[in-house]
Amino acid sequence: MSKVDIISLVCEKLDNNCIADAKKIINKQYPFKKTTVNKRSYSKAEMLQIFVRDGFIDRYTGNKLIFPGTLRILSELMPQEFPYHLNWKMDACHIAWWQLSPTIDHILPIAKGGNNEPDNLVCTSMLKNKTKDNFLLDELGWNLFPAGDFEKWDVFPHNVSINLASL
């Protein structure tokens, strides 16, 4: 029986003033599962270890990501053209910060009982992290892409080198 069918049956029971039957159906076929929620806990160094382990690849899309320091340099050198906002306000922050800046996500969300162990953490973009929120990959129809090879990752796209002294 699908989840929609279960809720429809529950509503039918409620419509017939059979609340006890409705509760039995929910408890048996679509029960609430309370989880113990852990606290998010990892250091900047641990985040960097996950970024390197995953080769700066967004594990939800397979796309390359950029080291945050590189994006920060761009924002410092071009604050009008490439703005950064401390609170990530979308109207005040270049979209590249959302699309290309790596962050950590819990495959099994903390809200659903996930932990902070490395095998539950992946590198992803801020945009995908916010989109995924507390959902499971199956609930979104997403897959986990393989990690990239950090040895092949280049901090500057297209092999661009920046001579900061000349700026």
Order of alpha helices (4+ residues) and beta strands (2+ residues): alpha-alpha-alpha-alpha-alpha-beta-beta-alpha-alpha
